[in-house]
Amino acid sequence: MGAIKLNAVEKWYGNVQVIKGVDLEINDGEFIVFVGPSGCGKSTLLRMIGGLEDISRGTLDIDGRDVTAEPPSKRGLAMVFQSYALYPHMTVRDNMGFGLKTAGAPKAEIAEKVNAAAEVLKLDPYLDRRPKDLSGGQRQRVAIGRSIVRDPTAFLFDEPLSNLDAALRVEMRYEIAKLHQRLDATMIYVTHDQVEAMTLADRIVVLEFGVIAQVGTPRELYERPANLFVAQFIGSPKMNILACSTSGDSYQLPGARGGAYAAATPAEHLGIRPEHITLGAPGSGQCDGEVDFVEYLGADSFLVVDCGDLGKITVRSIGDTPLTAGEKVGLTFDPERLSFFDKDGLRT
């Protein structure tokens, strides 16, 4: 079991409040990702769950038991940090089993659990090597294995891939996803990397200045952001946000053409993802602009189009594009993919 519940959790450092009344329920076996900009409180919140930071106010329940005042050793959780923190003089086998050894577990039990974890993590050939003889990805797997042997209630990952290069990050992202499938364990993962959040999470918790901006599946956050912050934080490139006015069942863009509008309340902002805009001849669609920059990425091209009063709009084009900087284009917005936000930045 690994159900975790945070009830009105707060964190204060003197007169400064960094976590501002967080309520969150994490289901047994769920993969939750905390994501947000630097300083939003995601690592602090993780450390509060792990017992490495005190909870100033509120309560924390694990499997229905209040553990707010209990030390980390009593919570049954395992943390994996950005730093591998392996003992350089010990073999992989000894590093993975060290926690069990210090707890007084029998040698046979240690060997059995270390071998089982090594098999899951594909570390069998490296058990007798020392950390200096391993790659960065292999060292991180050893750090994860050290947690697995403890058979924890839940795993807490604090930006575990930050020290790896791009290729190893992709490889380890896959390894962690497969590990979750095999163990079916509760995992809470902190990252600033949107790709990690979108590809790993069952649900994403987006944090903004110590409060939860939105909780949902990756698809929910991407397709229906609850506010302007989530709309522009989730997605790369970010969602285009344009000023608009509404009247009846239509919207109007400053200095451009509008279209049909369907929302319960008046809106002041229109959001559209780069891939939901079609390039055409000037005079077509919602607005015209001049191509300012073309970014060719192989499978995709991203074009930055200067649309005057509307500002610069990013458009995704599949594959290569014949357009170059300086050309005039018309932009057509997919009417089924528009998002509207009110004067307070909330989705209408």
C-alpha positions as CSV (number, residue, x, y, z in Angstrom):
1,M,0.0,0.0,0.0
2,G,1.2,3.5,-0.7
3,A,-1.7,6.0,-0.5
4,I,-0.6,9.4,0.6
5,K,-2.7,12.4,1.6
6,L,-1.7,16.0,2.3
7,N,-4.2,18.0,4.3
8,A,-3.8,21.8,4.3
9,V,0.0,21.4,4.4
10,E,2.1,24.6,5.0
11,K,5.8,25.3,5.3
12,W,7.1,28.5,7.0
13,Y,10.7,29.6,7.3
14,G,10.3,32.3,10.0
15,N,7.9,34.9,8.5
16,V,8.2,33.5,4.9
17,Q,5.6,31.0,3.7
18,V,6.8,28.7,0.9
19,I,4.1,26.1,0.9
20,K,0.7,27.6,1.2
21,G,-2.0,25.2,2.2
22,V,-1.6,22.2,-0.2
23,D,-4.3,19.6,-0.3
24,L,-3.5,16.5,-2.4
25,E,-4.4,12.8,-2.5
26,I,-2.1,10.4,-4.2
27,N,-3.5,6.9,-4.9
28,D,-1.7,3.7,-4.2
29,G,0.5,2.7,-7.2
30,E,0.2,6.1,-8.8
31,F,3.0,8.0,-10.6
32,I,2.8,11.7,-9.6
33,V,5.1,14.3,-10.9
34,F,5.6,17.7,-9.2
35,V,6.6,20.3,-11.8
36,G,7.0,24.1,-11.8
37,P,9.6,26.8,-12.2
38,S,12.5,27.2,-9.8
39,G,11.5,28.3,-6.4
40,C,7.9,27.1,-6.7
41,G,8.3,24.7,-3.7
42,K,8.2,21.3,-5.5
43,S,11.4,19.9,-3.8
44,T,10.4,21.4,-0.5
45,L,7.0,19.6,-0.7
46,L,8.7,16.3,-1.6
47,R,11.1,16.7,1.3
48,M,8.1,17.4,3.6
49,I,6.5,14.1,2.5
50,G,9.8,12.3,3.1
51,G,10.3,13.8,6.6
52,L,13.4,15.7,5.7
53,E,11.6,19.0,6.2
54,D,9.1,19.6,9.1
55,I,5.5,20.4,8.3
56,S,4.7,23.8,9.8
57,R,0.9,23.3,9.7
58,G,-1.5,20.6,8.3
59,T,-1.1,16.9,8.3
60,L,0.4,14.1,6.3
61,D,-1.3,10.6,6.1
62,I,0.3,7.5,4.6
63,D,-2.1,4.6,4.2
64,G,-4.5,6.3,6.6
65,R,-2.0,6.8,9.3
66,D,-1.0,10.3,10.5
67,V,2.8,10.5,10.1
68,T,3.2,14.3,10.4
69,A,5.4,14.1,13.4
70,E,7.2,10.8,12.6
71,P,10.9,10.8,11.5
72,P,11.8,9.6,8.0
73,S,12.7,6.1,9.3
74,K,9.2,5.5,10.4
75,R,7.4,6.5,7.2
76,G,8.5,3.6,5.0
77,L,9.6,5.8,2.1
78,A,12.7,5.7,0.0
79,M,14.3,8.8,-1.6
80,V,16.4,9.0,-4.7
81,F,18.3,12.2,-5.1
82,Q,19.9,14.2,-7.9
83,S,23.3,13.1,-6.4
84,Y,23.9,9.4,-6.5
85,A,25.6,9.4,-3.1
86,L,27.3,6.0,-3.6
87,Y,30.2,4.8,-1.4
88,P,33.2,4.9,-3.8
89,H,35.0,2.1,-2.0
90,M,32.1,-0.3,-2.1
91,T,30.9,-2.6,-4.9
92,V,27.5,-2.2,-6.5
93,R,26.4,-5.2,-4.5
94,D,27.6,-3.6,-1.2
95,N,26.1,-0.2,-2.0
96,M,22.7,-1.7,-2.7
97,G,22.7,-3.8,0.4
98,F,24.2,-1.3,2.8
99,G,20.9,0.0,4.2
100,L,19.7,-3.5,5.0
101,K,23.1,-4.4,6.5
102,T,23.0,-1.4,8.9
103,A,19.5,-2.4,9.8
104,G,20.7,-5.8,10.9
105,A,19.1,-7.9,8.2
106,P,20.4,-11.5,7.7
107,K,23.1,-11.9,4.9
108,A,20.8,-14.3,3.0
109,E,18.0,-11.8,3.0
110,I,20.3,-9.1,1.8
111,A,21.7,-11.2,-1.0
112,E,18.2,-12.2,-2.1
113,K,16.9,-8.7,-2.2
114,V,20.0,-7.3,-3.9
115,N,19.9,-9.9,-6.6
116,A,16.2,-9.4,-7.2
117,A,16.7,-5.6,-7.5
118,A,19.7,-6.1,-9.8
119,E,17.7,-8.3,-12.1
120,V,14.9,-5.7,-12.3
121,L,17.4,-2.9,-13.1
122,K,19.6,-5.0,-15.4
123,L,22.6,-4.5,-13.1
124,D,23.5,-8.2,-12.8
125,P,26.8,-7.9,-14.7
126,Y,27.9,-4.9,-12.6
127,L,27.4,-6.2,-9.0
128,D,31.1,-6.5,-8.3
129,R,32.2,-3.2,-9.9
130,R,32.8,0.0,-8.0
131,P,31.0,3.3,-8.9
132,K,34.0,4.7,-10.7
133,D,33.7,1.9,-13.2
134,L,30.1,2.7,-14.1
135,S,28.4,5.2,-16.4
136,G,26.2,8.0,-15.0
137,G,23.0,6.1,-15.9
138,Q,24.3,2.9,-14.3
139,R,25.2,4.8,-11.1
140,Q,21.7,6.2,-10.9
141,R,20.2,2.7,-11.3
142,V,22.4,1.6,-8.4
143,A,20.9,4.5,-6.3
144,I,17.4,3.4,-7.3
145,G,18.3,-0.2,-6.5
146,R,19.4,0.8,-3.0
147,S,15.8,2.1,-2.5
148,I,14.1,-1.0,-4.1
149,V,15.8,-3.5,-1.7
150,R,14.1,-1.7,1.2
151,D,10.7,-2.5,-0.2
152,P,9.3,1.0,0.6
153,T,5.7,2.2,0.7
154,A,6.5,4.8,-1.9
155,F,9.5,6.1,-3.9
156,L,10.4,9.8,-3.8
157,F,12.5,11.1,-6.7
158,D,14.1,14.5,-6.5
159,E,15.3,15.5,-10.0
160,P,17.2,12.2,-10.4
161,L,18.2,12.8,-14.0
162,S,19.5,16.3,-13.8
163,N,23.2,15.2,-13.8
164,L,22.8,13.1,-16.9
165,D,23.4,14.1,-20.5
166,A,20.6,14.2,-23.0
167,A,20.9,10.7,-24.3
168,L,21.2,9.2,-20.8
169,R,18.1,11.2,-19.7
170,V,16.0,9.6,-22.4
171,E,17.3,6.1,-21.5
172,M,16.7,6.6,-17.8
173,R,13.3,8.1,-18.4
174,Y,12.4,4.8,-20.1
175,E,14.0,2.7,-17.4
176,I,12.0,4.6,-14.6
177,A,8.7,4.2,-16.6
178,K,9.3,0.4,-17.0
179,L,10.3,0.2,-13.3
180,H,7.0,1.7,-12.3
181,Q,5.2,-0.8,-14.4
182,R,7.1,-3.7,-12.9
183,L,6.9,-2.7,-9.3
184,D,3.4,-1.1,-9.4
185,A,4.6,1.2,-6.6
186,T,3.6,4.7,-5.6
187,M,6.1,7.2,-7.1
188,I,6.4,10.9,-6.5
189,Y,8.8,12.6,-8.9
190,V,10.1,16.2,-8.9
191,T,11.4,17.7,-12.1
192,H,11.6,21.0,-14.0
193,D,11.7,19.1,-17.3
194,Q,8.3,19.1,-19.0
195,V,9.2,16.1,-21.2
196,E,9.8,14.0,-18.1
197,A,6.6,15.2,-16.5
198,M,4.5,14.5,-19.7
199,T,5.9,11.1,-20.4
200,L,6.2,9.6,-16.9
201,A,3.2,10.9,-15.0
202,D,-0.2,9.4,-14.4
203,R,-1.0,12.8,-13.0
204,I,1.0,16.1,-12.9
205,V,0.9,18.6,-10.0
206,V,1.8,22.0,-11.3
207,L,3.0,24.3,-8.6
208,E,3.2,28.1,-8.6
209,F,4.7,30.0,-5.7
210,G,3.8,27.3,-3.1
211,V,0.2,26.6,-4.3
212,I,-1.2,24.0,-6.7
213,A,-2.1,25.7,-10.0
214,Q,-3.6,22.5,-11.4
215,V,-3.7,18.8,-11.0
216,G,-4.5,16.5,-13.9
217,T,-3.3,14.0,-16.4
218,P,-0.8,15.2,-19.0
219,R,-3.5,15.3,-21.6
220,E,-5.9,17.3,-19.4
221,L,-3.2,19.9,-18.6
222,Y,-2.1,20.2,-22.2
223,E,-5.5,20.4,-23.8
224,R,-7.5,22.2,-21.0
225,P,-5.1,24.3,-18.9
226,A,-7.0,25.8,-15.9
227,N,-5.3,29.2,-16.1
228,L,-2.7,31.3,-18.0
229,F,0.2,30.1,-15.9
230,V,-0.4,26.4,-16.7
231,A,-1.2,27.2,-20.4
232,Q,2.2,28.8,-20.8
233,F,4.2,26.5,-18.6
234,I,3.0,23.2,-20.0
235,G,4.1,22.7,-23.6
236,S,7.2,23.5,-25.6
237,P,7.0,25.8,-27.4
238,K,4.4,27.3,-25.0
239,M,0.8,28.1,-25.9
240,N,0.4,31.4,-27.8
241,I,-1.7,33.8,-25.7
242,L,-3.4,36.7,-27.5
243,A,-5.4,39.6,-26.3
244,C,-9.0,39.4,-27.5
245,S,-12.5,40.9,-26.9
246,T,-15.8,39.1,-26.9
247,S,-19.3,40.0,-28.0
248,G,-22.2,37.7,-28.0
249,D,-20.9,34.5,-29.6
250,S,-17.9,35.9,-31.4
251,Y,-14.4,37.1,-30.5
252,Q,-12.3,39.8,-32.1
253,L,-8.5,40.1,-32.2
254,P,-7.0,43.6,-32.1
255,G,-6.2,44.7,-35.7
256,A,-7.2,41.3,-37.0
257,R,-10.1,39.0,-37.8
258,G,-11.9,37.0,-35.2
259,G,-14.2,34.0,-35.2
260,A,-16.9,32.0,-33.4
261,Y,-16.8,32.1,-29.6
262,A,-18.4,29.6,-27.2
263,A,-17.8,30.2,-23.5
264,A,-19.9,30.8,-20.4
265,T,-18.2,34.1,-19.5
266,P,-16.5,37.0,-21.3
267,A,-12.9,36.4,-22.2
268,E,-9.9,38.7,-22.5
269,H,-7.3,36.2,-23.7
270,L,-7.2,33.6,-26.4
271,G,-4.9,30.6,-26.3
272,I,-3.8,28.5,-29.2
273,R,-1.1,25.8,-29.4
274,P,1.5,26.2,-32.3
275,E,0.4,22.9,-33.8
276,H,-3.2,24.1,-34.1
277,I,-2.4,26.9,-36.5
278,T,-2.4,26.4,-40.2
279,L,-0.2,28.6,-42.5
280,G,-1.9,30.0,-45.7
281,A,-1.9,32.9,-48.0
282,P,-2.2,36.5,-46.6
283,G,-5.8,37.4,-46.1
284,S,-6.9,34.0,-45.0
285,G,-7.7,32.9,-41.4
286,Q,-7.7,35.0,-38.3
287,C,-4.6,37.2,-38.9
288,D,-1.7,38.0,-41.2
289,G,1.9,38.3,-40.4
290,E,5.5,38.2,-41.6
291,V,7.8,35.2,-40.9
292,D,10.4,36.5,-38.5
293,F,12.4,33.3,-37.9
294,V,12.3,29.6,-38.9
295,E,13.7,26.9,-36.6
296,Y,14.2,23.6,-38.5
297,L,14.3,20.5,-36.2
298,G,14.0,17.7,-38.7
299,A,10.6,16.2,-38.1
300,D,9.2,19.7,-37.4
301,S,9.8,23.3,-38.1
302,F,8.8,26.1,-35.8
303,L,8.1,29.5,-37.4
304,V,7.9,32.8,-35.4
305,V,5.4,35.0,-37.2
306,D,5.3,38.8,-36.4
307,C,1.6,39.7,-36.4
308,G,1.9,43.4,-35.5
309,D,-0.4,44.4,-32.7
310,L,-1.0,40.8,-31.8
311,G,2.7,40.2,-31.2
312,K,4.8,37.2,-32.3
313,I,3.0,33.9,-32.8
314,T,4.8,30.5,-32.9
315,V,3.5,28.1,-35.5
316,R,4.4,24.4,-35.8
317,S,4.8,23.0,-39.4
318,I,5.3,19.3,-39.9
319,G,8.7,18.5,-41.5
320,D,10.5,21.1,-43.6
321,T,8.8,24.3,-44.8
322,P,9.5,26.3,-48.0
323,L,8.9,29.6,-46.1
324,T,11.7,31.9,-45.2
325,A,12.1,35.0,-43.1
326,G,10.4,38.0,-44.6
327,E,7.5,36.2,-46.3
328,K,3.9,37.2,-45.7
329,V,1.5,34.5,-44.5
330,G,-2.0,34.1,-43.1
331,L,-2.7,32.2,-40.0
332,T,-5.8,30.1,-39.5
333,F,-6.7,28.9,-35.9
334,D,-8.4,25.5,-35.4
335,P,-11.8,26.6,-33.9
336,E,-12.0,23.3,-31.9
337,R,-8.7,23.9,-30.2
338,L,-9.1,27.4,-28.8
339,S,-8.8,28.2,-25.1
340,F,-10.2,31.3,-23.6
341,F,-9.3,33.0,-20.3
342,D,-11.0,35.8,-18.3
343,K,-9.5,39.0,-17.0
344,D,-8.1,37.0,-14.0
345,G,-6.4,34.5,-16.2
346,L,-8.8,31.7,-15.4
347,R,-10.2,29.4,-18.1
348,T,-13.7,30.3,-19.2
